[in-house]
Amino acid sequence: MAKDDAFRSSFIHRKKDLEVDKLFRACVKLNGSDLHLKVDKAPMVRVDGTLRPLNRAPIADDEMVRLCFPLMNERNRKIFERDGGADFAHTLNVDGTQRRFRVNLLQQLGHVGLVARCVSNWIPNFEGLHLPPSIETLCTYDQGMVLLAGVTGSGKSTSIASMLNWINQRQRKHILTLEDPIEFVFTEDKCLINQREIGLDVVDFGIGMKHAVREDPDVMLVGEMRDKETFMTAIHAAETGHLVFGTIHASSAATTIGRILDLFPSEMHPALRSAMAFNMRGIIAQKLLKSIKPGVGRVPTVEIMVFNANVRKAILDENDDKLPDIIRIGKHEGMQDFTMSLKQLVDEELIDREVAMEVAPNREALKMALKGIEVKDPGII
């Protein structure tokens, strides 16, 4: 079937099952987190962090087009043709339950491919995600910005959803999300929640944020900080009295500062440091690790940097190299570094020592921590 024919037929069969839905259902039934489709390869499902092929023949070019193109509406087709890729959500019924996938359709080496993340209908609480309880404090602010840092697939979206749901269950506020695409669909409890999908509910992020200031939100989710326009809009919303959540690709809480600065020319850095110091409430960085506990697939190792006086001073003075030590000694204020997190995961028998050592930013520090040796305060400020 030609690409154009597959695209036109998608509108006729939109309300019916699509051929590709068989593969989405297989992913769900295998408890997979991701579905990968690549030409000349069998479909692959990621289960507990490991890619596993499905027991079927490799996908040919024409089959790939037939499988993937009916997933797109007209807007996404135009984006795909223009950019060589498109992001959107796909929902289907699996054994009487609606399941949602975050889909990226791409082109590589002239072939069409697909990667889809299975989004859970149920939003776990902090304990269910094995997140430290100190994260609750970052949900109690009335104003400011909270960022989740990590690589793709590190669980950032799930952690933010859990934080927003914590607010939803305890406070009477208006939560507004701008997402591309929407991942978790919230069930209102105490909060009024409006979720807007870029391209479906609003033309683009800029227009969505322009409307947002007139929509009386208390809490906002602005998605990924991909560029300087997104960050500036989000930090402005934090400055004007909103609690703003977002995600960013960075390896640690401390290096997130440099990652943000890299989005802007150097002449803007002093003003940005000031804006971050006085409006950022916390940065949470996390990585997902394979668990050894029966019934637990993966668990996050989590670093938390709370913006106390020492953190603000280090950022304003351009002493970002001091931030790791400030985090390490800030336990009484809810901070923790990856070493502390990894030690706790090992102590709770959620991960083994080998995994902890493999991902530890400072292996010697982790060895000492596992032996019960605590590093002295170096007098950083």
Disulfide bonds with the S-S distance in Angstrom:
none
